[in-house]
Amino acid sequence: MVRYRIDAPASRLSARAFASGAFSAFGHNPTFAVRDVRGDLALDPDAPTAGSLRVVIKPDSMTVSGEVNDKDRREIEQKTREEVLETGLYPEITYECRNGQVVAQGPLQLTLSGELTLHGVTRPQIVSARLFLTGDTVRAQGEATVRQSEYGIRLVSAAGGMLKVKDEVKLTFDIVARLVAEQQEDAGGTEPGTSASEGGEAKAATLPVRAT
């Protein structure tokens, strides 16, 4: 089994909420950048269905991005942590997956069937992803849609009630994972690889998936 670890500084994860209320006509759909993303990926080239994925997110690391004034930014972030995600009670969000299906090749496109634990509730969660393998680096890009009500999350308003959010939240990710150090040494000191955006053509990885 080949193990990779998520490189948090090189990875990007965002959650976009969709506004209702008075601000909705102006396109004010708050987007949160997640700063603390960790996890591991295990791949077995000889047994593609034997791999696994685990991602851990610290929700109190979420910050509002985009054009929002400082007062509204502070209020939205505070309400999100204290009233929406209740990070004091639920300090982690996790996604674990051992099953998936290949939907296209070149690059490899997957539908992952995992479990998302959010706000103390665990439910099946489908994630669409494109995967690339370059040297000792795996890169995954994709998205998922989450309904807050399915996880017992209460919808709240901000900006004096002018900004309300809908139930649906869209997650977008660009995750970079690198071969763990001890395996690099076992392989004879392989030089660190680069991600797809750093040059070179990425090739599809062999994954823990089940072909359709």
C-alpha positions as CSV (number, residue, x, y, z in Angstrom):
1,M,0.0,0.0,0.0
2,V,1.4,3.4,-1.0
3,R,0.6,6.2,1.4
4,Y,0.3,9.9,0.8
5,R,-0.3,12.7,3.2
6,I,-2.2,15.9,2.4
7,D,0.0,19.0,2.0
8,A,-2.2,21.6,3.7
9,P,-0.3,24.8,2.5
10,A,-0.5,23.6,-1.1
11,S,-4.2,22.6,-0.9
12,R,-7.3,24.7,-1.3
13,L,-10.8,24.0,0.0
14,S,-13.7,26.4,0.0
15,A,-17.4,26.3,0.9
16,R,-19.9,28.6,-0.9
17,A,-23.2,29.4,0.6
18,F,-26.0,30.9,-1.5
19,A,-27.8,34.0,-0.3
20,S,-31.5,34.7,0.1
21,G,-33.1,37.8,1.5
22,A,-32.3,41.4,0.5
23,F,-28.7,40.8,-0.5
24,S,-29.5,37.9,-2.9
25,A,-30.2,40.3,-5.7
26,F,-26.7,41.7,-5.5
27,G,-25.0,38.3,-5.7
28,H,-23.7,38.2,-2.1
29,N,-23.0,34.5,-1.8
30,P,-20.5,34.2,1.0
31,T,-17.5,32.0,0.3
32,F,-15.4,30.5,3.1
33,A,-11.8,29.4,2.7
34,V,-10.8,26.5,4.9
35,R,-7.2,27.0,6.2
36,D,-6.7,23.7,8.1
37,V,-7.1,20.6,6.0
38,R,-5.3,17.3,6.9
39,G,-5.6,13.7,6.0
40,D,-4.1,10.6,4.3
41,L,-4.6,8.7,1.1
42,A,-3.6,5.0,0.6
43,L,-3.3,3.5,-2.9
44,D,-2.5,-0.1,-3.8
45,P,-1.5,-0.3,-7.5
46,D,-1.9,-4.0,-7.5
47,A,-5.4,-4.0,-5.8
48,P,-7.2,-0.8,-6.9
49,T,-10.2,-1.4,-4.7
50,A,-8.2,-1.8,-1.5
51,G,-7.3,1.9,-1.0
52,S,-8.7,4.4,1.4
53,L,-9.1,8.2,2.0
54,R,-9.5,10.2,5.2
55,V,-9.8,14.0,5.3
56,V,-10.0,16.0,8.5
57,I,-11.1,19.7,8.5
58,K,-10.9,22.1,11.4
59,P,-14.0,24.3,10.9
60,D,-12.8,27.0,13.2
61,S,-10.1,27.7,10.5
62,M,-12.8,28.9,8.1
63,T,-12.6,32.6,7.0
64,V,-14.8,34.6,4.7
65,S,-13.2,35.5,1.4
66,G,-14.2,38.0,-1.2
67,E,-15.6,41.6,-1.0
68,V,-17.2,41.8,2.4
69,N,-16.8,44.8,4.8
70,D,-14.9,44.1,8.0
71,K,-18.0,44.4,10.3
72,D,-20.0,41.9,8.2
73,R,-17.0,39.6,7.8
74,R,-16.6,39.4,11.6
75,E,-20.3,38.8,12.2
76,I,-20.6,36.1,9.5
77,E,-17.5,34.3,10.8
78,Q,-18.6,34.4,14.4
79,K,-22.1,33.2,13.6
80,T,-20.7,30.4,11.4
81,R,-18.5,29.1,14.2
82,E,-20.8,29.6,17.1
83,E,-24.3,29.1,15.8
84,V,-24.0,27.2,12.5
85,L,-21.1,24.7,12.9
86,E,-20.9,25.0,16.7
87,T,-17.1,24.4,16.6
88,G,-16.8,24.3,20.4
89,L,-18.9,21.1,20.4
90,Y,-17.9,19.7,17.0
91,P,-14.2,20.7,16.4
92,E,-13.7,18.5,13.4
93,I,-15.3,17.6,10.1
94,T,-14.3,14.3,8.6
95,Y,-14.7,12.6,5.2
96,E,-13.8,8.9,4.9
97,C,-14.1,6.8,1.7
98,R,-13.3,3.3,0.6
99,N,-15.5,3.0,-2.4
100,G,-15.7,4.8,-5.8
101,Q,-16.5,4.5,-9.4
102,V,-14.6,5.5,-12.5
103,V,-16.7,7.7,-14.7
104,A,-14.1,8.8,-17.3
105,Q,-10.4,8.4,-18.2
106,G,-7.7,10.9,-19.1
107,P,-7.7,12.5,-16.5
108,L,-9.3,10.0,-14.2
109,Q,-12.7,11.2,-13.1
110,L,-14.3,9.6,-10.1
111,T,-17.5,9.5,-8.1
112,L,-16.5,8.8,-4.5
113,S,-19.1,7.2,-2.2
114,G,-17.9,8.1,1.3
115,E,-19.2,9.2,4.7
116,L,-19.2,12.8,5.9
117,T,-19.3,13.6,9.6
118,L,-20.5,17.1,10.1
119,H,-22.0,18.8,13.2
120,G,-22.0,15.4,15.0
121,V,-24.0,13.7,12.2
122,T,-22.6,11.0,9.8
123,R,-24.2,10.5,6.4
124,P,-23.3,9.1,3.0
125,Q,-21.8,11.8,0.8
126,I,-21.1,11.7,-2.9
127,V,-18.0,13.6,-4.1
128,S,-17.0,14.2,-7.7
129,A,-13.2,14.4,-8.3
130,R,-10.5,14.4,-11.0
131,L,-7.2,12.7,-10.0
132,F,-3.7,13.2,-11.2
133,L,-0.4,11.5,-10.3
134,T,2.8,13.4,-10.9
135,G,6.0,11.9,-9.5
136,D,5.4,11.5,-5.7
137,T,2.4,13.8,-5.7
138,V,-1.3,13.1,-6.0
139,R,-3.6,16.0,-6.8
140,A,-7.4,15.8,-6.5
141,Q,-9.8,18.5,-7.8
142,G,-13.5,18.5,-7.6
143,E,-16.7,19.5,-5.8
144,A,-19.6,18.3,-3.7
145,T,-23.0,19.6,-2.6
146,V,-24.1,19.5,1.1
147,R,-27.5,20.3,2.6
148,Q,-27.1,21.8,6.0
149,S,-30.5,20.6,7.3
150,E,-29.4,16.9,6.7
151,Y,-26.7,17.5,9.4
152,G,-29.0,19.2,11.9
153,I,-27.6,22.7,11.1
154,R,-29.8,25.6,11.8
155,L,-29.9,28.2,9.0
156,V,-29.1,31.7,10.4
157,S,-29.0,35.3,9.1
158,A,-26.4,38.0,9.3
159,A,-25.9,41.7,8.4
160,G,-28.9,42.7,10.5
161,G,-31.1,40.0,8.8
162,M,-30.3,41.3,5.3
163,L,-28.2,38.3,4.5
164,K,-29.7,34.8,4.8
165,V,-28.3,31.6,3.5
166,K,-30.1,28.7,1.7
167,D,-29.8,25.1,2.7
168,E,-27.4,24.0,0.0
169,V,-23.7,24.6,0.3
170,K,-21.2,23.9,-2.5
171,L,-17.7,22.6,-1.6
172,T,-14.8,23.0,-4.1
173,F,-11.4,21.5,-3.5
174,D,-7.9,21.3,-5.0
175,I,-6.1,18.9,-2.7
176,V,-2.4,18.0,-2.9
177,A,-1.0,14.9,-1.2
178,R,2.6,13.8,-1.2
179,L,4.3,10.5,-0.6
180,V,5.1,10.1,3.0
181,A,8.8,10.6,3.8
182,E,9.7,7.0,4.9
183,Q,8.4,5.7,1.6
184,Q,10.5,8.2,-0.3
185,E,13.6,6.9,1.5
186,D,12.6,3.3,0.8
187,A,12.3,4.1,-2.9
188,G,15.9,5.4,-2.9
189,G,15.4,9.1,-2.2
190,T,12.9,10.0,-4.9
191,E,13.0,13.7,-5.6
192,P,9.8,15.5,-4.6
193,G,7.3,15.7,-7.4
194,T,5.4,18.8,-8.6
195,S,1.7,19.3,-8.9
196,A,-0.1,19.7,-12.2
197,S,0.0,23.5,-12.0
198,E,3.8,23.5,-11.5
199,G,4.6,22.2,-14.9
200,G,4.6,19.0,-16.7
201,E,1.8,16.8,-17.8
202,A,-0.1,15.0,-15.0
203,K,-1.1,11.4,-15.6
204,A,-4.0,9.5,-14.2
205,A,-3.3,7.6,-11.0
206,T,-4.3,4.1,-10.1
207,L,-6.9,4.5,-7.5
208,P,-9.0,2.6,-4.9
209,V,-12.0,2.5,-7.2
210,R,-14.4,0.1,-8.8
211,A,-14.8,0.5,-12.6
212,T,-18.3,0.7,-13.9
